[in-house]
């Protein structure tokens, strides 16, 4: 069923719903990735979390649930980026 949210709610979902959690998590994710003993494992776990959240968004039953899932996606992406990019460079 359609969640039927307003343009303003979509704007919140598309911007702050993702950006704020991503930004806040990014402040610590880089430092955490630098200290991680196994970046490949960290990258894989964060990528799996990101994928699981993306898939679960199709099952969102309410706007607050979808907003929370977007926030989780931002956190998982913040963890994925600093762990994955050095692996690509290697």
FENHU-V666653 format. One record per backbone hydrogen bond with DSSP energy under -0.5 kcal/mol. CO is the residue of the C=O (numbers start at 1). NH is the residue of the N-H. Records with the same first field share a line. If there is no record, write none. Layout:
# FENHU-V666653
CO=NH  NH
This chain:
# FENHU-V666653
6=10
7=11
8=12
9=13
10=14
11=15
12=17
15=18  19
16=20  21
18=22
19=23
20=24
21=25
22=26
23=27
24=28
25=28  29
26=30
28=32
29=33
30=34
31=35
32=36
38=42
39=43
40=44
41=45
42=46
43=47
44=48
45=49
46=50
47=51
48=52
49=53
50=54
51=55
52=56
53=57
55=58
56=59
57=60
62=66
63=67
64=68
65=69
66=70
67=71
68=72
69=73
70=74
71=75
72=76
73=77
74=78
75=79
76=80
77=81
78=82
79=83
80=84
81=85
82=86
84=87  88
85=89
86=90
